[in-house]
Amino acid sequence: MKKQKFSDYYLGFDIGTNSVGWCVTDMNYNVLRFNKKDMWGSRLFEEAKTAAERRVQRNSRRRLKRRKWRLNLLEEIFSNEILKIDSNFFRRLKESSLWLEDKSSKEKFTLFNDDNYKDYDFYKQYPTIFHLRNELIKNPEKKDIRLVYLAIHSIFKSRGHFLFEGQNLKEIKNFETLYNNLIAFLEDNGINKSIDKDNLEKLEKIVCDSGKGLKDKEKEFKEIFNSDKQLVAIFKLSVGLSVSLNDLFDTDEYKKGEVEKEKISFREQIYEDDKPIYYSILGEKIELLDIAKSFYDFMVLNNILADSQYISEAKVKLYEEHKRDLKNLKYIIRKYNRENYDKLFKDKNESNYPAYIGLNKEKSKKEVIEKSKLKIDDLIKSIYIACLLYFGVNTI
């Protein structure tokens, strides 16, 4: 059998995300044949997946590993002194998730098992860990070292990520300083933009207004900046909205599919974990993201602290306010709408108070509600509907 001979030819490929097309032609672009078949075709395969899912899992593993390292170090620092007064303290903490019969030491309580101080005494004195932290900050009296350990443990466990290396809290709490940092960056990069002082104060109020929706904030940014696309994008990012890198840097350089991440949102992602990716894309220009993040931290910190000096103090105030409001609400519902009281505060359903806090109490036993928590707006709607049905449309 004679082998088919070919003179010069072209081999062309059309490479896609989930297919490769190919064709062989002569020098005049006529499709060649081999074994009585045209030499062209395609191969289909499953589309490649991005590394995003693996990266999220990897970042979670790293975060958990760092947390475990911090907590082990904390235990190592405190162990000698704590074991002098309570030899089973750390064992009780580690076995807290086990049934009593599965524990190595058959102690009913998890935190404290002293003769005159048990867990219920601790929770009565400190309803939340923030009450304990606030007490330790404001009261200079010497405390049980186990209380100090528990307070620091809560900080180490969820350390947060407000500050980058080299930043300080005073700088983050000063809006004008953050604004000056932004203008300095823009000027260093040949971008001439400024805001008058009246608008600067207005801008701070918009950023810090927790009662205003994100879309409303975006609308007001456009009014202040006369629809300046770049400044609007910077402050959209600063309040938690998602923006494209192209809008942020006023360019079309960072197109979808050409860079690993073409958008960013501090509310929807952990910037600290994704920062190396953005640095590989932006290089030194990543400083603008850091500045926007400092505005975002300013907003979050202001919303948490309000008029308080410490986060723990603010959380205690929030707890007491919630407790007071709940007591008043229960009183009103019990007095004027008694038949709906259980429905709103005790029953297992997806639109009542237990669903909002993620916890239900039945026969003195607490039950964690695994489903995602109800949003405050939906809870308000449920209470409003219950009152509407009871009192009638014309009385609300």
FIDO-287526 format. One record per residue (C-alpha): residue in one letter; residue number from 1; x negated, y, z negated. Coordinates in steps of 0.25 Angstrom, whole numbers, plus 5000, padded with zeros to 4 digits. Layout:
+------+-----+------+------+------+
! code ! pos !   xx !   yy !   zz !
+------+-----+------+------+------+
!    A ! NUM !    X !    Y !    Z !
...
+------+-----+------+------+------+
END
This chain:
+------+-----+------+------+------+
! code ! pos !   xx !   yy !   zz !
+------+-----+------+------+------+
!    M !   1 ! 5000 ! 5000 ! 5000 !
!    K !   2 ! 4994 ! 5013 ! 5004 !
!    K !   3 ! 4993 ! 5024 ! 4993 !
!    Q !   4 ! 5000 ! 5037 ! 4997 !
!    K !   5 ! 4990 ! 5048 ! 4999 !
!    F !   6 ! 4992 ! 5063 ! 4995 !
!    S !   7 ! 4985 ! 5075 ! 5000 !
!    D !   8 ! 4985 ! 5087 ! 4991 !
!    Y !   9 ! 4997 ! 5090 ! 4983 !
!    Y !  10 ! 5003 ! 5098 ! 4972 !
!    L !  11 ! 5008 ! 5093 ! 4958 !
!    G !  12 ! 5018 ! 5102 ! 4951 !
!    F !  13 ! 5024 ! 5102 ! 4938 !
!    D !  14 ! 5036 ! 5109 ! 4931 !
!    I !  15 ! 5034 ! 5108 ! 4916 !
!    G !  16 ! 5046 ! 5111 ! 4907 !
!    T !  17 ! 5049 ! 5109 ! 4893 !
!    N !  18 ! 5055 ! 5095 ! 4894 !
!    S !  19 ! 5051 ! 5091 ! 4909 !
!    V !  20 ! 5040 ! 5091 ! 4919 !
!    G !  21 ! 5043 ! 5092 ! 4934 !
!    W !  22 ! 5033 ! 5088 ! 4944 !
!    C !  23 ! 5031 ! 5088 ! 4959 !
!    V !  24 ! 5020 ! 5084 ! 4969 !
!    T !  25 ! 5020 ! 5091 ! 4983 !
!    D !  26 ! 5010 ! 5093 ! 4994 !
!    M !  27 ! 5003 ! 5106 ! 4997 !
!    N !  28 ! 5016 ! 5111 ! 5004 !
!    Y !  29 ! 5024 ! 5108 ! 4992 !
!    N !  30 ! 5031 ! 5096 ! 4998 !
!    V !  31 ! 5035 ! 5085 ! 4988 !
!    L !  32 ! 5026 ! 5073 ! 4990 !
!    R !  33 ! 5031 ! 5059 ! 4989 !
!    F !  34 ! 5025 ! 5047 ! 4983 !
!    N !  35 ! 5030 ! 5032 ! 4984 !
!    K !  36 ! 5043 ! 5038 ! 4991 !
!    K !  37 ! 5046 ! 5047 ! 4980 !
!    D !  38 ! 5045 ! 5063 ! 4979 !
!    M !  39 ! 5034 ! 5067 ! 4969 !
!    W !  40 ! 5042 ! 5075 ! 4960 !
!    G !  41 ! 5050 ! 5073 ! 4947 !
!    S !  42 ! 5051 ! 5077 ! 4932 !
!    R !  43 ! 5049 ! 5072 ! 4919 !
!    L !  44 ! 5059 ! 5075 ! 4907 !
!    F !  45 ! 5055 ! 5074 ! 4892 !
!    E !  46 ! 5060 ! 5080 ! 4879 !
!    E !  47 ! 5057 ! 5094 ! 4877 !
!    A !  48 ! 5046 ! 5097 ! 4868 !
!    K !  49 ! 5050 ! 5102 ! 4854 !
!    T !  50 ! 5043 ! 5114 ! 4847 !
!    A !  51 ! 5035 ! 5113 ! 4834 !
!    A !  52 ! 5045 ! 5121 ! 4826 !
!    E !  53 ! 5051 ! 5110 ! 4819 !
!    R !  54 ! 5038 ! 5103 ! 4816 !
!    R !  55 ! 5032 ! 5117 ! 4811 !
!    V !  56 ! 5044 ! 5119 ! 4802 !
!    Q !  57 ! 5042 ! 5106 ! 4796 !
!    R !  58 ! 5027 ! 5108 ! 4795 !
!    N !  59 ! 5029 ! 5122 ! 4788 !
!    S !  60 ! 5039 ! 5115 ! 4778 !
!    R !  61 ! 5029 ! 5105 ! 4775 !
!    R !  62 ! 5018 ! 5115 ! 4772 !
!    R !  63 ! 5027 ! 5124 ! 4764 !
!    L !  64 ! 5031 ! 5112 ! 4755 !
!    K !  65 ! 5017 ! 5108 ! 4754 !
!    R !  66 ! 5013 ! 5122 ! 4750 !
!    R !  67 ! 5024 ! 5122 ! 4740 !
!    K !  68 ! 5020 ! 5109 ! 4734 !
!    W !  69 ! 5006 ! 5114 ! 4732 !
!    R !  70 ! 5010 ! 5127 ! 4725 !
!    L !  71 ! 5019 ! 5119 ! 4715 !
!    N !  72 ! 5008 ! 5109 ! 4713 !
!    L !  73 ! 4998 ! 5120 ! 4710 !
!    L !  74 ! 5008 ! 5127 ! 4701 !
!    E !  75 ! 5011 ! 5114 ! 4693 !
!    E !  76 ! 4996 ! 5112 ! 4692 !
!    I !  77 ! 4994 ! 5126 ! 4686 !
!    F !  78 ! 5005 ! 5124 ! 4675 !
!    S !  79 ! 5005 ! 5109 ! 4672 !
!    N !  80 ! 4995 ! 5110 ! 4661 !
!    E !  81 ! 5002 ! 5120 ! 4652 !
!    I !  82 ! 5016 ! 5114 ! 4656 !
!    L !  83 ! 5013 ! 5100 ! 4652 !
!    K !  84 ! 5008 ! 5104 ! 4638 !
!    I !  85 ! 5023 ! 5108 ! 4635 !
!    D !  86 ! 5031 ! 5099 ! 4645 !
!    S !  87 ! 5024 ! 5086 ! 4650 !
!    N !  88 ! 5035 ! 5082 ! 4659 !
!    F !  89 ! 5039 ! 5096 ! 4665 !
!    F !  90 ! 5033 ! 5093 ! 4679 !
!    R !  91 ! 5038 ! 5079 ! 4679 !
!    R !  92 ! 5052 ! 5084 ! 4677 !
!    L !  93 ! 5051 ! 5094 ! 4688 !
!    K !  94 ! 5046 ! 5084 ! 4698 !
!    E !  95 ! 5056 ! 5074 ! 4694 !
!    S !  96 ! 5068 ! 5084 ! 4694 !
!    S !  97 ! 5074 ! 5078 ! 4706 !
!    L !  98 ! 5075 ! 5064 ! 4700 !
!    W !  99 ! 5086 ! 5057 ! 4693 !
!    L ! 100 ! 5084 ! 5056 ! 4678 !
!    E ! 101 ! 5082 ! 5041 ! 4679 !
!    D ! 102 ! 5071 ! 5043 ! 4690 !
!    K ! 103 ! 5063 ! 5053 ! 4682 !
!    S ! 104 ! 5050 ! 5048 ! 4675 !
!    S ! 105 ! 5054 ! 5056 ! 4662 !
!    K ! 106 ! 5069 ! 5055 ! 4659 !
!    E ! 107 ! 5070 ! 5070 ! 4656 !
!    K ! 108 ! 5084 ! 5076 ! 4660 !
!    F ! 109 ! 5079 ! 5090 ! 4662 !
!    T ! 110 ! 5070 ! 5095 ! 4673 !
!    L ! 111 ! 5063 ! 5108 ! 4669 !
!    F ! 112 ! 5064 ! 5108 ! 4653 !
!    N ! 113 ! 5066 ! 5097 ! 4644 !
!    D ! 114 ! 5061 ! 5103 ! 4630 !
!    D ! 115 ! 5069 ! 5101 ! 4618 !
!    N ! 116 ! 5074 ! 5115 ! 4618 !
!    Y ! 117 ! 5074 ! 5119 ! 4632 !
!    K ! 118 ! 5080 ! 5111 ! 4644 !
!    D ! 119 ! 5083 ! 5113 ! 4658 !
!    Y ! 120 ! 5097 ! 5119 ! 4655 !
!    D ! 121 ! 5090 ! 5129 ! 4645 !
!    F ! 122 ! 5081 ! 5133 ! 4657 !
!    Y ! 123 ! 5092 ! 5135 ! 4667 !
!    K ! 124 ! 5101 ! 5143 ! 4657 !
!    Q ! 125 ! 5089 ! 5152 ! 4654 !
!    Y ! 126 ! 5085 ! 5153 ! 4669 !
!    P ! 127 ! 5096 ! 5151 ! 4679 !
!    T ! 128 ! 5087 ! 5152 ! 4690 !
!    I ! 129 ! 5072 ! 5151 ! 4692 !
!    F ! 130 ! 5072 ! 5166 ! 4695 !
!    H ! 131 ! 5077 ! 5169 ! 4681 !
!    L ! 132 ! 5065 ! 5162 ! 4676 !
!    R ! 133 ! 5056 ! 5169 ! 4685 !
!    N ! 134 ! 5062 ! 5183 ! 4681 !
!    E ! 135 ! 5061 ! 5179 ! 4666 !
!    L ! 136 ! 5046 ! 5176 ! 4668 !
!    I ! 137 ! 5043 ! 5189 ! 4675 !
!    K ! 138 ! 5051 ! 5198 ! 4665 !
!    N ! 139 ! 5049 ! 5191 ! 4652 !
!    P ! 140 ! 5034 ! 5191 ! 4647 !
!    E ! 141 ! 5036 ! 5181 ! 4636 !
!    K ! 142 ! 5029 ! 5168 ! 4637 !
!    K ! 143 ! 5037 ! 5157 ! 4644 !
!    D ! 144 ! 5037 ! 5142 ! 4645 !
!    I ! 145 ! 5027 ! 5139 ! 4655 !
!    R ! 146 ! 5037 ! 5129 ! 4662 !
!    L ! 147 ! 5045 ! 5141 ! 4665 !
!    V ! 148 ! 5034 ! 5149 ! 4671 !
!    Y ! 149 ! 5031 ! 5136 ! 4679 !
!    L ! 150 ! 5045 ! 5135 ! 4684 !
!    A ! 151 ! 5045 ! 5150 ! 4688 !
!    I ! 152 ! 5032 ! 5149 ! 4696 !
!    H ! 153 ! 5036 ! 5136 ! 4702 !
!    S ! 154 ! 5049 ! 5142 ! 4708 !
!    I ! 155 ! 5040 ! 5153 ! 4714 !
!    F ! 156 ! 5029 ! 5143 ! 4720 !
!    K ! 157 ! 5040 ! 5134 ! 4725 !
!    S ! 158 ! 5046 ! 5145 ! 4734 !
!    R ! 159 ! 5036 ! 5155 ! 4735 !
!    G ! 160 ! 5042 ! 5163 ! 4747 !
!    H ! 161 ! 5034 ! 5170 ! 4758 !
!    F ! 162 ! 5036 ! 5185 ! 4756 !
!    L ! 163 ! 5022 ! 5189 ! 4756 !
!    F ! 164 ! 5010 ! 5186 ! 4766 !
!    E ! 165 ! 4996 ! 5186 ! 4761 !
!    G ! 166 ! 4992 ! 5201 ! 4759 !
!    Q ! 167 ! 5006 ! 5206 ! 4757 !
!    N ! 168 ! 5011 ! 5211 ! 4744 !
!    L ! 169 ! 5025 ! 5213 ! 4738 !
!    K ! 170 ! 5024 ! 5228 ! 4737 !
!    E ! 171 ! 5021 ! 5229 ! 4752 !
!    I ! 172 ! 5033 ! 5220 ! 4755 !
!    K ! 173 ! 5043 ! 5228 ! 4746 !
!    N ! 174 ! 5039 ! 5241 ! 4753 !
!    F ! 175 ! 5047 ! 5243 ! 4766 !
!    E ! 176 ! 5039 ! 5255 ! 4771 !
!    T ! 177 ! 5026 ! 5248 ! 4769 !
!    L ! 178 ! 5031 ! 5237 ! 4778 !
!    Y ! 179 ! 5036 ! 5247 ! 4788 !
!    N ! 180 ! 5023 ! 5254 ! 4789 !
!    N ! 181 ! 5016 ! 5240 ! 4791 !
!    L ! 182 ! 5025 ! 5238 ! 4803 !
!    I ! 183 ! 5023 ! 5251 ! 4809 !
!    A ! 184 ! 5007 ! 5250 ! 4807 !
!    F ! 185 ! 5008 ! 5236 ! 4814 !
!    L ! 186 ! 5016 ! 5242 ! 4826 !
!    E ! 187 ! 5006 ! 5254 ! 4827 !
!    D ! 188 ! 4994 ! 5245 ! 4827 !
!    N ! 189 ! 5000 ! 5237 ! 4839 !
!    G ! 190 ! 5003 ! 5250 ! 4847 !
!    I ! 191 ! 5018 ! 5251 ! 4843 !
!    N ! 192 ! 5023 ! 5264 ! 4839 !
!    K ! 193 ! 5036 ! 5263 ! 4830 !
!    S ! 194 ! 5041 ! 5270 ! 4818 !
!    I ! 195 ! 5053 ! 5272 ! 4809 !
!    D ! 196 ! 5057 ! 5285 ! 4802 !
!    K ! 197 ! 5058 ! 5284 ! 4787 !
!    D ! 198 ! 5073 ! 5285 ! 4787 !
!    N ! 199 ! 5074 ! 5273 ! 4796 !
!    L ! 200 ! 5064 ! 5266 ! 4788 !
!    E ! 201 ! 5072 ! 5267 ! 4775 !
!    K ! 202 ! 5084 ! 5262 ! 4783 !
!    L ! 203 ! 5076 ! 5251 ! 4789 !
!    E ! 204 ! 5073 ! 5246 ! 4775 !
!    K ! 205 ! 5087 ! 5246 ! 4771 !
!    I ! 206 ! 5091 ! 5238 ! 4783 !
!    V ! 207 ! 5080 ! 5228 ! 4780 !
!    C ! 208 ! 5084 ! 5226 ! 4766 !
!    D ! 209 ! 5099 ! 5226 ! 4767 !
!    S ! 210 ! 5103 ! 5212 ! 4763 !
!    G ! 211 ! 5118 ! 5215 ! 4766 !
!    K ! 212 ! 5115 ! 5218 ! 4781 !
!    G ! 213 ! 5115 ! 5207 ! 4791 !
!    L ! 214 ! 5103 ! 5205 ! 4800 !
!    K ! 215 ! 5110 ! 5209 ! 4813 !
!    D ! 216 ! 5115 ! 5222 ! 4806 !
!    K ! 217 ! 5100 ! 5225 ! 4802 !
!    E ! 218 ! 5096 ! 5222 ! 4817 !
!    K ! 219 ! 5106 ! 5232 ! 4822 !
!    E ! 220 ! 5101 ! 5243 ! 4812 !
!    F ! 221 ! 5087 ! 5240 ! 4816 !
!    K ! 222 ! 5090 ! 5243 ! 4830 !
!    E ! 223 ! 5097 ! 5256 ! 4826 !
!    I ! 224 ! 5084 ! 5260 ! 4818 !
!    F ! 225 ! 5074 ! 5257 ! 4829 !
!    N ! 226 ! 5083 ! 5261 ! 4840 !
!    S ! 227 ! 5083 ! 5247 ! 4846 !
!    D ! 228 ! 5067 ! 5246 ! 4846 !
!    K ! 229 ! 5066 ! 5231 ! 4849 !
!    Q ! 230 ! 5053 ! 5229 ! 4841 !
!    L ! 231 ! 5057 ! 5236 ! 4828 !
!    V ! 232 ! 5070 ! 5230 ! 4828 !
!    A ! 233 ! 5064 ! 5216 ! 4830 !
!    I ! 234 ! 5054 ! 5219 ! 4819 !
!    F ! 235 ! 5065 ! 5222 ! 4809 !
!    K ! 236 ! 5074 ! 5211 ! 4813 !
!    L ! 237 ! 5063 ! 5202 ! 4810 !
!    S ! 238 ! 5061 ! 5209 ! 4797 !
!    V ! 239 ! 5075 ! 5206 ! 4792 !
!    G ! 240 ! 5075 ! 5191 ! 4796 !
!    L ! 241 ! 5081 ! 5191 ! 4810 !
!    S ! 242 ! 5074 ! 5183 ! 4821 !
!    V ! 243 ! 5066 ! 5191 ! 4832 !
!    S ! 244 ! 5058 ! 5188 ! 4844 !
!    L ! 245 ! 5043 ! 5191 ! 4844 !
!    N ! 246 ! 5045 ! 5198 ! 4857 !
!    D ! 247 ! 5055 ! 5208 ! 4851 !
!    L ! 248 ! 5046 ! 5209 ! 4838 !
!    F ! 249 ! 5033 ! 5213 ! 4847 !
!    D ! 250 ! 5041 ! 5219 ! 4858 !
!    T ! 251 ! 5035 ! 5210 ! 4869 !
!    D ! 252 ! 5039 ! 5198 ! 4877 !
!    E ! 253 ! 5027 ! 5190 ! 4874 !
!    Y ! 254 ! 5033 ! 5180 ! 4865 !
!    K ! 255 ! 5043 ! 5172 ! 4873 !
!    K ! 256 ! 5051 ! 5160 ! 4869 !
!    G ! 257 ! 5043 ! 5147 ! 4873 !
!    E ! 258 ! 5030 ! 5154 ! 4874 !
!    V ! 259 ! 5028 ! 5156 ! 4859 !
!    E ! 260 ! 5031 ! 5147 ! 4848 !
!    K ! 261 ! 5040 ! 5157 ! 4841 !
!    E ! 262 ! 5046 ! 5169 ! 4848 !
!    K ! 263 ! 5055 ! 5173 ! 4837 !
!    I ! 264 ! 5054 ! 5175 ! 4822 !
!    S ! 265 ! 5063 ! 5177 ! 4810 !
!    F ! 266 ! 5058 ! 5178 ! 4795 !
!    R ! 267 ! 5072 ! 5173 ! 4790 !
!    E ! 268 ! 5073 ! 5161 ! 4799 !
!    Q ! 269 ! 5058 ! 5156 ! 4797 !
!    I ! 270 ! 5047 ! 5156 ! 4788 !
!    Y ! 271 ! 5037 ! 5166 ! 4794 !
!    E ! 272 ! 5025 ! 5161 ! 4785 !
!    D ! 273 ! 5026 ! 5147 ! 4792 !
!    D ! 274 ! 5028 ! 5152 ! 4806 !
!    K ! 275 ! 5018 ! 5164 ! 4805 !
!    P ! 276 ! 5006 ! 5156 ! 4811 !
!    I ! 277 ! 5015 ! 5153 ! 4823 !
!    Y ! 278 ! 5018 ! 5168 ! 4825 !
!    Y ! 279 ! 5003 ! 5171 ! 4823 !
!    S ! 280 ! 4999 ! 5162 ! 4834 !
!    I ! 281 ! 5009 ! 5170 ! 4843 !
!    L ! 282 ! 5007 ! 5184 ! 4838 !
!    G ! 283 ! 4993 ! 5185 ! 4833 !
!    E ! 284 ! 4990 ! 5198 ! 4825 !
!    K ! 285 ! 5004 ! 5203 ! 4829 !
!    I ! 286 ! 5010 ! 5194 ! 4819 !
!    E ! 287 ! 5008 ! 5205 ! 4809 !
!    L ! 288 ! 5021 ! 5211 ! 4814 !
!    L ! 289 ! 5028 ! 5198 ! 4809 !
!    D ! 290 ! 5022 ! 5199 ! 4796 !
!    I ! 291 ! 5027 ! 5214 ! 4794 !
!    A ! 292 ! 5041 ! 5210 ! 4798 !
!    K ! 293 ! 5040 ! 5199 ! 4788 !
!    S ! 294 ! 5036 ! 5209 ! 4777 !
!    F ! 295 ! 5049 ! 5217 ! 4781 !
!    Y ! 296 ! 5057 ! 5204 ! 4780 !
!    D ! 297 ! 5051 ! 5201 ! 4766 !
!    F ! 298 ! 5054 ! 5215 ! 4762 !
!    M ! 299 ! 5069 ! 5212 ! 4765 !
!    V ! 300 ! 5069 ! 5199 ! 4758 !
!    L ! 301 ! 5062 ! 5204 ! 4746 !
!    N ! 302 ! 5071 ! 5216 ! 4745 !
!    N ! 303 ! 5083 ! 5208 ! 4746 !
!    I ! 304 ! 5079 ! 5198 ! 4735 !
!    L ! 305 ! 5073 ! 5209 ! 4725 !
!    A ! 306 ! 5084 ! 5220 ! 4727 !
!    D ! 307 ! 5080 ! 5228 ! 4715 !
!    S ! 308 ! 5073 ! 5217 ! 4707 !
!    Q ! 309 ! 5058 ! 5217 ! 4705 !
!    Y ! 310 ! 5056 ! 5202 ! 4706 !
!    I ! 311 ! 5063 ! 5191 ! 4715 !
!    S ! 312 ! 5066 ! 5183 ! 4702 !
!    E ! 313 ! 5073 ! 5195 ! 4696 !
!    A ! 314 ! 5081 ! 5198 ! 4709 !
!    K ! 315 ! 5085 ! 5183 ! 4709 !
!    V ! 316 ! 5090 ! 5183 ! 4695 !
!    K ! 317 ! 5098 ! 5196 ! 4698 !
!    L ! 318 ! 5104 ! 5189 ! 4710 !
!    Y ! 319 ! 5108 ! 5177 ! 4701 !
!    E ! 320 ! 5115 ! 5185 ! 4691 !
!    E ! 321 ! 5122 ! 5193 ! 4702 !
!    H ! 322 ! 5127 ! 5180 ! 4708 !
!    K ! 323 ! 5131 ! 5174 ! 4695 !
!    R ! 324 ! 5139 ! 5187 ! 4691 !
!    D ! 325 ! 5146 ! 5187 ! 4705 !
!    L ! 326 ! 5149 ! 5172 ! 4704 !
!    K ! 327 ! 5155 ! 5174 ! 4691 !
!    N ! 328 ! 5164 ! 5186 ! 4695 !
!    L ! 329 ! 5168 ! 5178 ! 4708 !
!    K ! 330 ! 5172 ! 5166 ! 4700 !
!    Y ! 331 ! 5180 ! 5174 ! 4691 !
!    I ! 332 ! 5188 ! 5181 ! 4702 !
!    I ! 333 ! 5190 ! 5168 ! 4710 !
!    R ! 334 ! 5194 ! 5160 ! 4697 !
!    K ! 335 ! 5204 ! 5171 ! 4693 !
!    Y ! 336 ! 5210 ! 5175 ! 4706 !
!    N ! 337 ! 5208 ! 5163 ! 4715 !
!    R ! 338 ! 5207 ! 5151 ! 4706 !
!    E ! 339 ! 5211 ! 5140 ! 4716 !
!    N ! 340 ! 5199 ! 5144 ! 4725 !
!    Y ! 341 ! 5189 ! 5144 ! 4713 !
!    D ! 342 ! 5185 ! 5129 ! 4714 !
!    K ! 343 ! 5185 ! 5130 ! 4730 !
!    L ! 344 ! 5175 ! 5142 ! 4729 !
!    F ! 345 ! 5166 ! 5138 ! 4717 !
!    K ! 346 ! 5167 ! 5123 ! 4715 !
!    D ! 347 ! 5172 ! 5115 ! 4727 !
!    K ! 348 ! 5162 ! 5108 ! 4737 !
!    N ! 349 ! 5164 ! 5116 ! 4750 !
!    E ! 350 ! 5156 ! 5124 ! 4760 !
!    S ! 351 ! 5161 ! 5138 ! 4757 !
!    N ! 352 ! 5161 ! 5140 ! 4742 !
!    Y ! 353 ! 5151 ! 5145 ! 4731 !
!    P ! 354 ! 5144 ! 5132 ! 4729 !
!    A ! 355 ! 5142 ! 5131 ! 4744 !
!    Y ! 356 ! 5135 ! 5145 ! 4743 !
!    I ! 357 ! 5126 ! 5142 ! 4731 !
!    G ! 358 ! 5123 ! 5127 ! 4736 !
!    L ! 359 ! 5127 ! 5121 ! 4722 !
!    N ! 360 ! 5140 ! 5116 ! 4717 !
!    K ! 361 ! 5143 ! 5113 ! 4702 !
!    E ! 362 ! 5153 ! 5102 ! 4699 !
!    K ! 363 ! 5155 ! 5096 ! 4685 !
!    S ! 364 ! 5143 ! 5103 ! 4679 !
!    K ! 365 ! 5134 ! 5097 ! 4690 !
!    K ! 366 ! 5127 ! 5105 ! 4701 !
!    E ! 367 ! 5128 ! 5100 ! 4715 !
!    V ! 368 ! 5119 ! 5105 ! 4726 !
!    I ! 369 ! 5126 ! 5108 ! 4739 !
!    E ! 370 ! 5117 ! 5103 ! 4750 !
!    K ! 371 ! 5124 ! 5110 ! 4762 !
!    S ! 372 ! 5119 ! 5124 ! 4766 !
!    K ! 373 ! 5124 ! 5135 ! 4757 !
!    L ! 374 ! 5136 ! 5144 ! 4760 !
!    K ! 375 ! 5132 ! 5158 ! 4764 !
!    I ! 376 ! 5137 ! 5169 ! 4755 !
!    D ! 377 ! 5146 ! 5175 ! 4766 !
!    D ! 378 ! 5153 ! 5162 ! 4768 !
!    L ! 379 ! 5155 ! 5161 ! 4753 !
!    I ! 380 ! 5161 ! 5175 ! 4752 !
!    K ! 381 ! 5170 ! 5171 ! 4764 !
!    S ! 382 ! 5175 ! 5159 ! 4756 !
!    I ! 383 ! 5178 ! 5167 ! 4744 !
!    Y ! 384 ! 5185 ! 5178 ! 4752 !
!    I ! 385 ! 5194 ! 5167 ! 4759 !
!    A ! 386 ! 5198 ! 5161 ! 4746 !
!    C ! 387 ! 5202 ! 5174 ! 4740 !
!    L ! 388 ! 5209 ! 5178 ! 4753 !
!    L ! 389 ! 5217 ! 5165 ! 4752 !
!    Y ! 390 ! 5221 ! 5168 ! 4738 !
!    F ! 391 ! 5224 ! 5182 ! 4738 !
!    G ! 392 ! 5229 ! 5184 ! 4752 !
!    V ! 393 ! 5224 ! 5192 ! 4764 !
!    N ! 394 ! 5230 ! 5205 ! 4759 !
!    T ! 395 ! 5223 ! 5206 ! 4746 !
!    I ! 396 ! 5209 ! 5204 ! 4750 !
+------+-----+------+------+------+
END
